Amino acid sequence: MKEAAQRQPAMAGRVTMKPVPAKPNLREQQRVDVALEVCVKQSSGEELSCKAANLSRAGVMISCDSDTVQKLLPSKTSPAPGQWIQVSTRFAVPIVASQTVSVRAEGHIVHLRRVSRNEFHVGVHFTDFEDNGFDYLDQYVSRLLSAT
């Protein structure tokens, strides 16, 4: 047996790697890609206009420029866990083809990622909805998920 192992040519520079299992999706809610206008209101009362990159029942990823991020997160870094920044969001979702409703949700900025020189993605986790906002959002997201 030793002889057989010695006769096999050594593969210089090759390392056998163990297969890595795919990471499971730990998100509680599925995201859908959207192109919605989102108004983000800071605790100071200032309202900023952004676009939603994706949306779920639990939050929204907004896309904004450097100036907007500077107003939302002056340090331009993600908030530390537990140090979330309170914001209010407002956006319209279609209920039927010709009718939209305004969804208002309180939330926390929990994430910041720079995606290009002047584009940032800001993650907002929803904490509370006004009126039937969650129901409208749930219907909208469900409809988009069933269409894919």
DRENMAR-599033 format. One record per residue (C-alpha): residue number from 1; residue in one letter; x negated, y, z negated. Coordinates in nm, 3 decimals. Layout:
% residues N
+-----+---------+---------+---------+---------+
! num ! residuo !       X !       Y !       Z !
+-----+---------+---------+---------+---------+
! NUM !       A !       X !       Y !       Z !
...
+-----+---------+---------+---------+---------+
//
This chain:
% residues 148
+-----+---------+---------+---------+---------+
! num ! residuo !       X !       Y !       Z !
+-----+---------+---------+---------+---------+
!   1 !       M !   0.000 !   0.000 !   0.000 !
!   2 !       K !  -0.287 !   0.234 !  -0.078 !
!   3 !       E !  -0.431 !   0.155 !   0.262 !
!   4 !       A !  -0.110 !   0.256 !   0.446 !
!   5 !       A !  -0.099 !   0.586 !   0.265 !
!   6 !       Q !  -0.462 !   0.652 !   0.351 !
!   7 !       R !  -0.406 !   0.577 !   0.721 !
!   8 !       Q !  -0.129 !   0.834 !   0.766 !
!   9 !       P !  -0.267 !   1.163 !   0.894 !
!  10 !       A !  -0.244 !   1.443 !   0.644 !
!  11 !       M !  -0.026 !   1.732 !   0.752 !
!  12 !       A !  -0.231 !   2.033 !   0.664 !
!  13 !       G !  -0.034 !   2.338 !   0.558 !
!  14 !       R !   0.301 !   2.159 !   0.547 !
!  15 !       V !   0.508 !   2.154 !   0.235 !
!  16 !       T !   0.822 !   1.952 !   0.202 !
!  17 !       M !   1.096 !   2.162 !   0.051 !
!  18 !       K !   1.404 !   2.038 !  -0.123 !
!  19 !       P !   1.730 !   2.138 !   0.043 !
!  20 !       V !   1.891 !   2.432 !  -0.131 !
!  21 !       P !   2.264 !   2.406 !  -0.179 !
!  22 !       A !   2.468 !   2.700 !  -0.053 !
!  23 !       K !   2.562 !   2.941 !  -0.327 !
!  24 !       P !   2.929 !   2.928 !  -0.414 !
!  25 !       N !   3.140 !   3.240 !  -0.369 !
!  26 !       L !   3.192 !   3.360 !  -0.724 !
!  27 !       R !   3.434 !   3.635 !  -0.630 !
!  28 !       E !   3.778 !   3.607 !  -0.781 !
!  29 !       Q !   3.941 !   3.782 !  -0.485 !
!  30 !       Q !   3.876 !   3.753 !  -0.113 !
!  31 !       R !   3.777 !   4.068 !   0.073 !
!  32 !       V !   3.916 !   4.190 !   0.402 !
!  33 !       D !   3.743 !   4.429 !   0.638 !
!  34 !       V !   3.943 !   4.748 !   0.680 !
!  35 !       A !   3.909 !   5.097 !   0.821 !
!  36 !       L !   4.108 !   5.311 !   0.579 !
!  37 !       E !   4.061 !   5.665 !   0.458 !
!  38 !       V !   4.006 !   5.669 !   0.082 !
!  39 !       C !   4.026 !   5.974 !  -0.140 !
!  40 !       V !   3.803 !   5.937 !  -0.447 !
!  41 !       K !   3.877 !   6.172 !  -0.735 !
!  42 !       Q !   3.609 !   6.222 !  -0.996 !
!  43 !       S !   3.679 !   6.286 !  -1.365 !
!  44 !       S !   3.589 !   6.651 !  -1.296 !
!  45 !       G !   3.887 !   6.670 !  -1.059 !
!  46 !       E !   3.681 !   6.700 !  -0.740 !
!  47 !       E !   3.821 !   6.493 !  -0.454 !
!  48 !       L !   3.590 !   6.332 !  -0.199 !
!  49 !       S !   3.691 !   6.175 !   0.131 !
!  50 !       C !   3.539 !   5.837 !   0.221 !
!  51 !       K !   3.615 !   5.532 !   0.436 !
!  52 !       A !   3.687 !   5.185 !   0.304 !
!  53 !       A !   3.451 !   4.918 !   0.439 !
!  54 !       N !   3.640 !   4.632 !   0.277 !
!  55 !       L !   3.919 !   4.580 !   0.031 !
!  56 !       S !   4.040 !   4.315 !  -0.210 !
!  57 !       R !   4.303 !   4.293 !  -0.480 !
!  58 !       A !   4.029 !   4.370 !  -0.733 !
!  59 !       G !   3.851 !   4.662 !  -0.569 !
!  60 !       V !   3.731 !   4.854 !  -0.268 !
!  61 !       M !   3.391 !   4.901 !  -0.107 !
!  62 !       I !   3.373 !   5.256 !   0.022 !
!  63 !       S !   3.129 !   5.381 !   0.280 !
!  64 !       C !   3.000 !   5.735 !   0.236 !
!  65 !       D !   2.711 !   5.963 !   0.323 !
!  66 !       S !   2.422 !   6.079 !   0.106 !
!  67 !       D !   2.591 !   6.405 !   0.001 !
!  68 !       T !   2.901 !   6.223 !  -0.122 !
!  69 !       V !   2.694 !   5.967 !  -0.312 !
!  70 !       Q !   2.498 !   6.252 !  -0.471 !
!  71 !       K !   2.826 !   6.386 !  -0.611 !
!  72 !       L !   2.951 !   6.045 !  -0.727 !
!  73 !       L !   2.619 !   5.913 !  -0.859 !
!  74 !       P !   2.364 !   6.194 !  -0.901 !
!  75 !       S !   2.086 !   5.943 !  -0.978 !
!  76 !       K !   2.174 !   5.747 !  -0.660 !
!  77 !       T !   2.141 !   5.422 !  -0.855 !
!  78 !       S !   2.399 !   5.161 !  -0.953 !
!  79 !       P !   2.549 !   5.223 !  -1.296 !
!  80 !       A !   2.415 !   4.999 !  -1.571 !
!  81 !       P !   2.655 !   4.725 !  -1.684 !
!  82 !       G !   2.911 !   4.876 !  -1.917 !
!  83 !       Q !   2.820 !   5.232 !  -1.810 !
!  84 !       W !   3.072 !   5.240 !  -1.527 !
!  85 !       I !   3.180 !   5.572 !  -1.380 !
!  86 !       Q !   3.556 !   5.637 !  -1.393 !
!  87 !       V !   3.724 !   5.745 !  -1.067 !
!  88 !       S !   4.074 !   5.756 !  -0.920 !
!  89 !       T !   4.134 !   5.631 !  -0.567 !
!  90 !       R !   4.415 !   5.698 !  -0.324 !
!  91 !       F !   4.465 !   5.528 !   0.012 !
!  92 !       A !   4.752 !   5.436 !   0.243 !
!  93 !       V !   4.839 !   5.080 !   0.342 !
!  94 !       P !   5.098 !   4.981 !   0.602 !
!  95 !       I !   5.402 !   4.793 !   0.476 !
!  96 !       V !   5.555 !   4.752 !   0.818 !
!  97 !       A !   5.425 !   4.862 !   1.155 !
!  98 !       S !   5.572 !   5.211 !   1.131 !
!  99 !       Q !   5.562 !   5.277 !   0.756 !
! 100 !       T !   5.274 !   5.325 !   0.514 !
! 101 !       V !   5.272 !   5.372 !   0.139 !
! 102 !       S !   5.019 !   5.550 !  -0.075 !
! 103 !       V !   4.837 !   5.334 !  -0.328 !
! 104 !       R !   4.686 !   5.505 !  -0.630 !
! 105 !       A !   4.446 !   5.312 !  -0.849 !
! 106 !       E !   4.215 !   5.396 !  -1.135 !
! 107 !       G !   3.879 !   5.226 !  -1.123 !
! 108 !       H !   3.513 !   5.219 !  -1.211 !
! 109 !       I !   3.214 !   5.261 !  -0.983 !
! 110 !       V !   3.021 !   4.941 !  -1.046 !
! 111 !       H !   2.785 !   4.911 !  -0.750 !
! 112 !       L !   2.578 !   5.116 !  -0.507 !
! 113 !       R !   2.392 !   4.990 !  -0.203 !
! 114 !       R !   2.210 !   5.187 !   0.064 !
! 115 !       V !   2.285 !   5.040 !   0.406 !
! 116 !       S !   2.106 !   5.293 !   0.625 !
! 117 !       R !   1.933 !   5.628 !   0.604 !
! 118 !       N !   2.253 !   5.823 !   0.546 !
! 119 !       E !   2.510 !   5.552 !   0.468 !
! 120 !       F !   2.585 !   5.403 !   0.129 !
! 121 !       H !   2.836 !   5.147 !   0.008 !
! 122 !       V !   2.991 !   5.221 !  -0.329 !
! 123 !       G !   3.181 !   4.943 !  -0.506 !
! 124 !       V !   3.488 !   5.043 !  -0.706 !
! 125 !       H !   3.655 !   4.788 !  -0.934 !
! 126 !       F !   4.025 !   4.861 !  -0.989 !
! 127 !       T !   4.141 !   4.881 !  -1.350 !
! 128 !       D !   4.497 !   5.015 !  -1.321 !
! 129 !       F !   4.754 !   5.085 !  -1.050 !
! 130 !       E !   5.025 !   5.349 !  -1.037 !
! 131 !       D !   5.383 !   5.227 !  -0.983 !
! 132 !       N !   5.400 !   4.937 !  -0.734 !
! 133 !       G !   5.050 !   4.996 !  -0.600 !
! 134 !       F !   4.920 !   4.650 !  -0.683 !
! 135 !       D !   5.218 !   4.483 !  -0.515 !
! 136 !       Y !   5.165 !   4.685 !  -0.195 !
! 137 !       L !   4.792 !   4.609 !  -0.198 !
! 138 !       D !   4.860 !   4.240 !  -0.262 !
! 139 !       Q !   5.103 !   4.220 !   0.033 !
! 140 !       Y !   4.861 !   4.404 !   0.263 !
! 141 !       V !   4.560 !   4.189 !   0.173 !
! 142 !       S !   4.767 !   3.868 !   0.197 !
! 143 !       R !   4.890 !   3.967 !   0.543 !
! 144 !       L !   4.536 !   4.040 !   0.666 !
! 145 !       L !   4.402 !   3.714 !   0.521 !
! 146 !       S !   4.677 !   3.507 !   0.684 !
! 147 !       A !   4.605 !   3.671 !   1.021 !
! 148 !       T !   4.244 !   3.546 !   1.022 !
+-----+---------+---------+---------+---------+
//
